[in-house]
Amino acid sequence: MIQPRMVIPMHYNTFPPITQDADAFAEQVRKAGFEAQILAPGEAYTI
């Protein structure tokens, strides 16, 4: 419904209740036909 150009997951793995596999999430995003970018802590993405 939103049709994003880029999906960048944030705030995951900061403490145990929100532990996630960012690569698996990005793969699902790509399978849905969108782009995904996983950033390392402190890394930036320029639009």
N, C-alpha and C positions, 0 to 999 in steps of 0.2 A: 504494500500500500504506500510506503514512503518512497521507494525507488532511490536509494542512496547511490551516490557515485563511488563512495569509499566507506567501508565499515572498519572502525578501529576500536577494538575492545579496550575498556579501561576499568580500573578499580578491582581487578580480579587478583586472586592470590595474595591479598594484603593481610588476611587473617583466615583461620581455618574454615569458618562457615561459608566463605565465598571462594574456596579453592576450585579452580576450573582448569581445563586443558584448552588454552588459547588456540593452539594449532588445530585441534579438533573443531572448535568453533569456527575458525577461519575456513576450514574445509567445507563445512556445512554452508557457510555464506557463499563460497565459490560455487558449490553445487546448485545453489538457488539462483545463480547467474549474476552475482555481484562481486566486486573486488573487495579484498580484505587485506589489511596490513597489521602485523603484530609489531609493536614497538617495545624496545627494551627500556627499562627505567631510565629516565633522563633523555631518551631519544626524542627527536622532533620529526614531524611530518609537515611539509610545506604544501599548501594548497595552491 
